[in-house]
Amino acid sequence: MENYEKTGYLREPFRLFHLKDSHGGEMQLHYHDFYKMIVFYGGNVRYMIEGKSYVLEPGDIVLVNRFDIHRPTIDSAVPYERTVLYISADCLENCRAPGYDSLFCFSQAAEKKSYVLRVEDLGDTEAGRLLDRMKAGGDGYGWKREEALLFELFLLSVNRLCMEHKETRDIRPGAVYNPKVIDLLAYLREHLFEEISIDALAETFYISKYHMMRLFKSETGYTIHRYMTEKRIAAAKEKLLDGLPAAKVSEECGFQDYSTFLRAFQSCVHMTPTAFAEARKDRRWGTAHNLP
């Protein structure tokens, strides 16, 4: 299996950084243990998330859930400018309040399979103004507390924008995808921990297995087996961090036996499940697997 791990931890509840560069090309498919939000300002960028590809426009907000496989393809002839927010799961949970779901924008993205929120004149919105204030930064008394409050207000504003666009989130200008592949992805996620053969999958979708495998690879960039393995390992890491024994995790995540699980885990994470759980005890917020 190809390896696309990268060391790096999100050690704080959230991290914001603004980037403008001309590094072009197609990044490897990757995922994060945390949530990611990208506000796009300029460039010629196509962003692929879970089988859907978006040509980004200024003002777009890209919403990437934990463990969503994604990558940008960047034209180096045009500077790529964006603000990136990494947000831990704990941070989002702590922002919840009665009558307010702080994860609404991300859950809607997953539910609608629509990962880009298109906002005209983002700078004129409350979300845009709050983000500008966060980017400006500060070093005065209480700045870190002010930054945390600004973040919560920004998140609230983005959730309000998502609520306004709730009924049309599945209609995405610029989204390119193959409906058959999207259906395949949805089926695989629904049956992630079950034993699924390629032959049975092809029969379920009334498609030649060879055509199905070629189509999946061309649309997503990786094989069906690799997709299932990566998703299972992502789920396994969560269960390990919750304190479940490795043998039980292997069983719950659909691996045929522990040795198969161990080989897959070491191939993806470069350490044993036990070593991973020990190493992460003091690293609460999340791991990055390739950036950004």
N, C-alpha and C positions, 0 to 999 in steps of 0.2 A: 504494500500500500504506500502511496506517496505520502510524504510527511510534510505538513505545513504548520508545525508548531513554532511559536516564538515566545521566548521568555518575557514576562512583563506582568506586573500586578497592578490592579486598581486598588490602591491602599486607602483611598478616601471615599466618602459617600458619592461624590461626583467629581469629574474633572473636565474643565473646559479649555480648549485651545483653538486658536485661529491660525489657519495655514493658507499660504499662497505660494505655489511652486509650479514648476514646469516638468515634473518627472512624469513622463508618459508611459504608455504601455498598459498591459493587462495584468493586474495583480493575481496572485493565486487565490483560489476560493479559500475562505477562512470564516471563522466564527469567534464569538466572544462569550465569556461566562456572564457578562453584564449586558445591559441595554445600551444602545447607541443611537444618538440623534445627530443628523448632519443637516446644517442649514447651508444651502448652496447659493453662492453669489455670482460665480462666473467660471467659464471654461467650456470645454467640449467633452462632456463626460456621459458615459452610459453606465448605469448602475444595475447590476443583476442581483436580485434577492429571491431566493427560493424559486427559481425557474422563471421569474418575470424580469424583463429588462426595461429600464426607464431611461429615456433621454432627458437629462435634467435641465431645468430652466431656472433662471435666477428667482429666488424666493421659495423654491421647493424645500420642503422639510422631509428628509428621508428618515424613516422609522424602522430600526432594526431591532427585533426582539432577541433575547438571549438564545444562542444556539442557532439562529438563522444563518444559513450558509449564504455568503454574499461576496461580491467583488466589484470594484469599479474598473472600467476601461477608460483610460485617459489619453486625450490627444495632447501631446507635448507642445504642439505649436501654439496652444492657447493656455495661459496661466490658469491653474485650477485653484479657485479661492473658495474656502468654506470654513465654517465654524463647526467644531466637533464637540459633542458632549458624551462622555462615558458616564453611565449612571448605574450604580449598584442596585441589586434587587432589594436589599435592606433599606436603602434610601427611599426607593419608591414606596415600599410598604409603610415606612414611617411617615410618609406624606399623606397617607389615607386619612379621611375624616368622615364622620357621618354625613351622608348625602353627597360625598365626593370620592370618586375612584381615580386615584392618581395615575393608575396604569391604563386609563381609558384609551389614550391615543395608541398605545402599543397593542392592547387587546383588540381594538378595532382593526388595526393593520393586519393582525393575524387572522381575525375572523373574516374580513372582507378580501383577504389575499391582496391587499392594496397598500403598498408600503411607502407611497409618496403622497404627501399632502401638498397640493399646489395652492399657494397663497399669492394673490396679486398684491403688489406694493406692500411687502412684508414690513418694510421700514416704517410704514404708517400705522401699523397695528400695535397694540399693547405688547404683544409678544416680541415684536421687533425692537421696540424701545427698551424693554427690559433686558433683552439680549445685548444690545449696545452698551447698556450700563454695566453689565457683567464683564463684557470684553474690555471696557475702559479700565477696570480694576481699581485698586486703591490700596493705601498702606496706612491709613489713619486708624484712630482708635475704633475698635469694633468692626473693622472691615470684614473679617471672616464671617461674623454673624450677619452683617448686611448682605454679603454675598450669598449666604445660605437662604436668606429671606427672598432675595431677588430670584434665586433659582426656583424656589417654590412658587413664586408668583408667575415666573416664566412658564413653568410646567402647567400651572393652572390655565394660563392663557392659551397654550397649545392645545390643551384638552378642550377648551371652549371652541377653538377653531375646528377641531375634529368633530365636535358635537354639531356645529353648524353645517359641516360637510358630510354628516353621517349617512344621509340617504344617497349620496352620489359618490361615495368613496370607491365603489367598485367600477366607476367609469373613469379611467385614467388616460388622459391624452399622453401619448408617448410611450405607453406600456406595450411591449411586444412579448408575446408568449404563445406557446402551443397549448390549446385547451386540453389535449390528451395528456401532456406532460404534467400540467397543473392537477388534473384528476389523479394521475399516478402518484404525485407527491402527496396529495391529500390522503389517498388510500394508504400509502406507506406510513405516514405519520399516525394514522388511526390504528394501524395494525403493527406498530413499531416493534413490539415485544413478542410477536408471534412468528412462528416458522413459516416463511413465505418462499415458495420456489418460483423460479423464473417462469417455468411452464404454467404453474397455476395462475400467476399474475397475468401472463399473456392470455390465458383462457378467460379470466375475469374481464379483461378489457377488449376481448375479441380482436386481437392483433397478433401478428407473427412475432415470436419472441426475439428473433434476430432484428427485425425492424424496430421493435420496442426498445431493445438495448441500444441500438445505434441512435435512435431518436432521443432517448434519455441522456445519453452521453453528449450528443451535439447541443442539446438545449441547456443542460446544467453544468457540463464540464467534467462530470465524473460518473462512475458506474453506479448501478443500482445497489450493488453490494457495498461499495464504498460509502454511499449515502447512508444506508442503513447502519453500517458499522459506526460511522462518525456520530450519528444521532443517538445510538445506543450508548456509546462511550460518554457522550455529553450527559445523558441521563444518569449513567452509572456514577459519574463524578459527583453529582448532586446527592445521590443516595449515600455515597461514601462519606461526604461531608456531614450528612445527617446522622452518622454514626452506625450505619448498617454494616455488618461484616461483609467482607469481600465475596465470600461464597454465596451469601444470600443475594447480594447485588447482581452477581453473575446470573443467578437463576431468575430474578425479577426482570432483568433487562433482556431476556430472550436468548442468551448464549447457550449453545448445546451442552457445553461442559465448562468447568473452571479453566482448564488449560487453554481452550479457545478464547475465553474471555481475557486471560492473562496475556496471551500473545497479542491480541487486538489492543488491549489497554497500553501495553508497553510500546507498541508500534506508534500509537497516537500520542502518548503522554511522555514516553521515554523514562518511565519509572513504574514500579509495581503499584497496584492499587493501595496497598498498605503504606508504602512510602509516600504516595501522593497525599493520602489523608493526614499523615503525620506532618508533612511539609506545609500543608495548608492550614493547620490549626490556628496560626497567628496571622494568616493572610485572609482576612474576612471578606474583602469586597469582590474580588474576581480576577480572572486570568485572561490575558489577551492572547489570541492565537492569530498572529499576524496583525499588522496595523496599517492605516486606520480605516 
